[in-house]
């Protein structure tokens, strides 16, 4: 936030009830900064300050409020007339996002204070699956006819553009079917007499309403789009998705993947608004599962209790071997999960991925073999036999961990699961057990246990 409009100064004006000065500052501010300021205020004070904002600015600020509970409290403080004015200025896709997070009684009041046409469109958007392109699109966009001239098209844009989410990209339709796309830049550089059909791009990238919104986000990234039309089974344009909505999708998907990779059930609420009980509920299932699976490690160690008693020196290297294997598996899994999320690899590429990871594993394993052998002999003062056992185990563990780390995410994707589930905690648990099996197998051969 600009220094002139510091939170401290704005808060002081609100507390001193100098609302005229406060309004003068607010109308000059960015709507995102105003929303941040409102988030710092309490319920009644927030409603008073919100009422100072001009109608259009108030609607924009409302959509940027970070917490849905703040939005709910604000809706409760507004009269029906004030709520109706706000909803009239909010774009449909933003209205749907707001309604999805509200309790039923608040949703009922919001819908009651919208006109029948808007209400019908909101209900239509709410009927699309939550993770589909239809759920994040807006029906407020500009369409042009291929036979219209540039002059006629500009007149249409001026007439209808004020209520549309974007006017920079216009879609060309004939009997509602998508036939092309043209940008305002192209219109500005063309003569008024030019027909839209002569300057439009006919190779239009589009999405289906049922398409996963994560796939839609990848289309934006791949083709560097600012907007994307959404079509039905008959190629009729029924909505568009803009870049700001895709940014939200990318943030949600990245957060979800990070939580899954950390063995946490994804949560839709911000961290500071999540109760300890909800955090416990999202974490404990994975902790219990991983704890149970980790008992295999203890079983393996117990089964080789006699070997450890004979060569006590073997015990001190167990943590190092398990950590090395887990780290190697995590490196491979994170790399492959990222490649899968960006559609850089598919399941049919598994042989190529295995070969690449095997070559990488051999190089890493050879380097670590030499380092561990030297450490065990020179720093740990172990016998050549014990040092060889540890070094060989590291070599084989690195190779196995890399292969397991790249294979499990690809298998998960193939079976329809999120590859992020097969990340650090799960991979580490599997590799820990395998590294111990390798350790004792090598020890039995070399030391004759």
N, C-alpha and C positions, 0 to 999 in steps of 0.2 A: 504494500500500500504506500502511496506517495507520502512523503514526510509531512506535507501540509495537512493531510487528512489522516493523521495518526489515530489509532484506536482510542488512545487516552483522551485526545481532544474531543473526538466525537462523543465518547462516553460521558465526558464532563458536561458537554452541551446538553445531552439528553437528561442527565441527572439534575442540571440546573434549570431544565425546562425552557431552554432558549431555542425553541423549535424553529423560529424563522431563520436564525443563523445556521442551524443544523440542516434545514432543508436546502439552503443556498449551497452548502458544501456537498450534500448528497447528490443533487442533480448534476453536479460536475464530475462525479466519480463513476468509475466502471462498475457495472452491476455485480461482478464477482466480488469486488472489494466491499460493496454495500452488504452483500450476503454474509461475508465474513464478519462484518460489524454486527449485523443482526443476530448472528449465532452467539455472540458474546452477551447479548441482552437477555433479561428474564422475560417471561411470557407476556405480562401486561405491558411492560415498557417496549417490548419488541413490536407489539400490535400498534402502539401509539406512533412509533417511529415509522413503521411500515405505511401507515395512513398518510404520512407526509409526502410519500413518493407519487409522482405523476403516474397515471394509469398504465401506460405502456412500460415504463421503467419498473413499476411494481411487479408486473407480470414476469418480466425477465429476472428480477431479483428472486422472486418466489421459486423459480425453477433451479436456482443455484444454491438454495439453502441446503446445507450438507446433511442435516438430520431430518428424517421423515417425521420424527416426533415434533420437531420445531414447526414443520409445515402443518402438522395436525393441530397443534396448539394455536397456530395463527389462523387456521380455517375456523376454529371454534370461536376466536375473538372477533372475526369479521361478520358483519351483517350479511343477509342474503344478497342485498344489492351490491355490496363491496365484493363479495365472493363471485357474483355473476360478472362483474367488470373485470376481475382478474382472469377468470376462466375464458372470457371472450378474447383476451390478448395472448393467451398461452397457445403455443403450437400443439397440434394434436398428439404427436409422439411424446412430447413432454407431459401432457395431461395424462396420457396412459401410464407413463412411468410413475407419476405421482399417485395415481389411483391404485396401482398394483401394491403399493406399500401401506395403504390406508385400511383401517377397520371398516366393516360393512356399513355402519351407520354414517361414517364420514363420506364414504363413496356414494351412498344414497343421496346425501345432501349436495355433494358436488354435481352429480348427474341431474338432480332436480333443478339446479341453477344453471344449466346449459340449455341451449335451444335444441329442438328435436333433431335437427340435421346433425349437429355436433355430437349429440348423445348417441345417435345411430352409428356414426363413424367410430366413436370411442368404443362402443360395444363390439363393433366389428373387429377392431384391432385387438381387443382383449380376448377374443375367441381364438387367436392364433397361438400355437404352442409357445411356451415361454422362451425357448432357445432358437426360435425360427426367425427368418428374415422378416416375416410379416409382423412379428411382435415389436420390432424396432423401427419400422418404416413410418413415414407420415404420408397422408393423402393430400397434403397441401403443396402443390407443385404447379409449374407452368407447362402447358402443352401448346404446341403450335401446329398449324396445318401445312402440309408440304406445298400446297398451291398458293399460300399467302405470301405477300411480298414482305420485305424487311420493314418497310414503313408500317404496314398493317400489324406486323408482329410486335414492333415497338409500342404501338398504340395498345395492343393487348397486354403487354408486360406492364405498362404504366397503369392500366385500368385494374389489373388483377394482382400485380406483384406485391402490393403492400401487405397482403394477408398471407403470402406464401413464404415458406421457410427459406427458399433460395430462388434467385432469379438469374444466377450466373450460368446455370446449365438448364437449357430448355429441351424438352423431349417432343419429338415430332410424331404425331399419331394420325392415323386415318381409320375412321370407325373404331376408335379407341385402341387399335393395334399399333404397337411400337414399330416405326419404320425408320427412325433416325434420331440424331441428337445434334444440337447446335449450341454454341456458346455465345454469350452476349458479346464477347470480344470479336468473334467472327461476324456477328451482325453489325457491330460498329465499323468494321473495316470493309463492309459491303455497301453497295449503292442501294438507295431506297427501293429501286425498281426490281432488284434481284429477288427471284423466287427462293423460298426456303429449300425446296427440293434440289436446287442447284448448289447449295453451300453446306447442306447437312452431311454429317458422317453417317453412313448406313451400317457400318460394322459396330454395333452397339453391344457393349458388355452389360448383361443384366443378370438378375437373380430371380429364382422362384420363391414364392411365399413360404414354402415348406423347407427351404434350404437353411442349413445350420448357420447361425449368425457368426460363428467362428470362421466358417468358410467364406462368408461375406467379407469379413475383416481381411482375410488373406487376398481377396480380389482387389480390395482397395490398395493394399500394399504392393501387390504384383503389378497392377496397371496404373498406379499413381493417380487414383480417382479422387474427385472432390464430392461426387454424388453418384448414386447407382440406382437405376430404375428396377422396380420389382414388378414382375409380370405373373399372370396366371397361366393356366394350361393352354389358353388360346392366344398367348403372347399379347394380351391386353395389359396396358400399364395401369396398376391399381395403387401404386405408391412409389416413393423414393426413399433411399437411405442416404443421409448426409454424413460428412466426415466426422462431425462432433459426436454423433451417435456411435460410430465405429470406434472412436477413441475410448468411449466408455466400455464398449465390448472388449477391446484389447486389455484395458485395465482390469476388468472383471476376470477375464480368462487367465491373465498373468498371475493375479492374486490367487485364483483357484488352483492353478498349477503349483505355485509356491507352497500353498497350504498342503496340498496332497503330497508333494515331495518331502515335506516335513512331517508326514503322517498325522495330519490334522484334518478333520472333517470341515470342508469349506463353509464359511459363514458369510452372510450378506451384509452384516452390520459392521461399521467401523470398530476398531479395537477399543477405543475409549468409551464406546457406547455398549460394549458387550460385557455382560455380568460375569463374575467368576464362575457361577454355576453353568452358564452357557459355554464358557471356555472349557470347563471340566468335561461337559458332555461331548464337546467336539474332539477332545484329545484322548479321553480315557479308553474308548473302544480300540484305537490303534495301539495304545500302550499295553493294554491287556493282551491283544493279539501278538504283538512283538515279544512280550514277556514270555508267553506260552511257547512261541516258536524258538525263543532263545534257550529254553530248557534243553533243547537238543544238544546245544554246546556243552552244557553241564553233563549230560549223559555220556557224550563222547569222552570228555576228560575223565569221568569216573571209570569208564571201561578200560582206560589205559593207566589206571592208578598204579599198577605194579611197575610199568615201564618208567613212570615218573619217579617212583621211589628208588629205582635202580640208578637212574640218571637225573638227579635233582636239578642239574644245570638246565635241563630241557624246559623246566617250568618258567624260568625267568624270561624266555623268549616268546612265550605264548601271547602276551599283550601286543608286542611288536608285530608278530605275524598276522594277528587278527586285524590290527589297525591298518597295516599295509594292504591286506587283501580288501578290506572295506573301502579304503580310499581309492584303490584302483577300480573297483567295481562301480563306485559312485562317479568317477571321472567318465567312464564309458557310458553309463546310463544317462547322465545329464546331457552328454554330447548327442546321444541318439535321440533322447526325448525332444531336445530342441530341433533336431533335424526332422523328426516326425511332425512336430507342431507346425513347421514351416513348409511341410510337404516336400522336403528335399529328398527324402527316402520313403520307400513303400516296402511292404512285406516281401515283394518279389526281389528286392535288393538285398535280402538277408545274406545270401552267399558272399556278395561283394563287401557287405559290412563286416561279416565275420573275418574275411581275409584281411581287410584293412586293420581291424582291431587286433588280429593275430600278429600281423607284422609289427604293429605298434607295441603289443605286449612283449614280443621277443626282444625288441630293443630295450624296453624298460626293464624287463626281467634280467637281461644280461648285465645291465648297469647296476641294478640293485644286488644281483648275485655277487659281483665283485666287491661292492661296498660292504655288504653284510659279512662276507667271508673275511675281509680285512678287519672289520670291527670286532668280530668274534675272536679272531686270533690275536690281534694286537692290543685292543682295548679291554676286552672281556677276559682275556687270558684263558680261553677255552682250548680243549684238545682239538687236534685237526679233525677228528671224527665228528665231534659235536658241531664244530664250525661248519663242516661240510653239510651236515643234516639241516642246519638252519638255513644255509645259503641255498641249497637245493629246494627246500620247502618254499622259500621266498620266490624262487624262479618259477616253480609250478603254480604257486598260488596267484602270482601276478597274471600269468597266462589264463588260468581258469576264471579269475575275477573279471578280467576284461571281456572274455567271451560271454560269461553269464550276464554282465552288466549291459551288453549290447543286445543280447538275445531276448531277455525277459520283457523289456518295453515293446519290442516289435511283436512278440507273441501276444502281449496284452492288447495292442492296437488291432491285431488280426482277429482276436476274440471279441472285439467290441468294447473293451475297457479303456479307460483313460491311461495312457502310458505313464503319466506322472505318478500313478500309484506305485509303479515299480521303480521308485527312486531310492535315495540314500538309506532310509531305515530298513526297508525290505531287502534290498540288495545286500546291505551289510550283514543282516542276520543270516542270509543264505550263504554268503561267502565265508563268514566266521566258521560255520559248521564244516564247510568244505576244506578250509585251510587247516583245521585241526585234523581232519581225516588224512589229508596229504602229509601233515607233519608226522603223525604217528606211523603212517605207512612207510615213509622214508626212513624214519628212525629205526623201525623194525628191520629194514633191509641193511642199512649201513652199520647199525650197532648190534644187530643180531638179537633183538629183544624177543 
